[in-house]
Amino acid sequence: MTNVEQGENIFARELVQVLAAHGIELEQLADLVDIQLASIQRLQKSLADPTFAPILSPDELGSLVSGLLITGKEQQRLKAALLATAIKGLLKSQLGLPSASQITEKIYPLLLDSSLKVDLEILGNVDRGDHDASEDVEADMAWEVIWEAMDAADLALQFSNGLIPYSEQRRKLQEARRYLEEALAELEGLNKAIKSLPLWRTCYQRASKELKAVSRRLRTLEKD
């Protein structure tokens, strides 16, 4: 394998391969699209350095796609790499870098294969069907946001525990707080009829209780 094929940063590695299909090297990006040279240099360094894994911002990725006419298939490859990078970061905080790298490399081919097959037009159309609210489209969309925010908060809380540094605990707790605040804001914005439902009260009480618990934990961490 070449150094690029063995690169530690999956996103940077995939980006290099996509660019190669267009006859472009990573170092040339600063002259071709609106991406800072410092960002490109960090991507280059991450191919050999396992301690960090920079990616492109949404604006930078958008500039890359439009400026170089990146194909839909290539975009899916980059999105799979972004997902793998996020998974590796999560595993790193729980299992350490060696295990995170090993596991991510094993599952990346599956992520890539699934990403290339997925139909983006059907994403987001799953109906949870687990509430008593009306069939109103706006209400359904609000409930979807609420459930997703509460699920994300629960996940962040789960990973705020364990033998991880205080800085990582604080980051996960802050993440959970943001999602819980989002869920509560959506719940408060629903109409009176929905607020009269037992489900609304249960969700509101649960989110409020969890938010208070998160705030207490954050205060405790800040004192230590």
Steps between C-alpha positions, in 0.01 A plus 500: 500500500603860448522745788170653388323162504626446853414853610374537855234759418236316298343821374830643380589166344169485311532862394844435353362210297202703374731783397732255325210397274489865387876520452541724805728473802397610847761777504337663196160558662581842642554630147187339355220545755417713804681292763762647732856377457517427874206259468670319214826475690324348800329244275838413349660459841215283629579236238800403711406628846234293683448748783259726310253470213404832337222512242356772275228734622162489321591820311840362400347172387237689303770708333687182412192334350396799289849614406630164385169349382526212746259226392213367710683172555811684614291712737361182653853368547596816687186482714582140592847617600349779714283244676795270559701791641218584743474136610875479551491811717223354713680167538827675579347669805373167632752237387819686417661581166642155404167321543307786339727491194480124467121484531437792267722355229304175520157660472587769247450275195146429622433872554632580156297228332180610677564866422542429131171309493285734708223701337521844657146585391351246741700609803303680765166362388462236771184548704553414867125472551533493878304805611136598532529836332297592195596421143601859447826506304659779702424320826646178363816683400526660844466161670771360275734779609410439864562126486829543316620763747411284800663194346816699430500634857469147638792385288718790613412427863590134462844594373552765766557218748794269536874544519533801273670836569301773671528713189325228296235451769433872497476506121251214493292655777493834317391314187221328693390834646471655152286212375275506806451875469410450135246231590342719769477797263322284242265361764414848624425609144231238442134602511271473803326188376825308481616637836190343657614152399660265756787443258586871492505521881714187527752625246513847650550369853769258388693762300474751786620246754794394284595863431512575873715191560738600222529853636585362846771274358649788302511718811673220688761456230568873491567498875752215480 
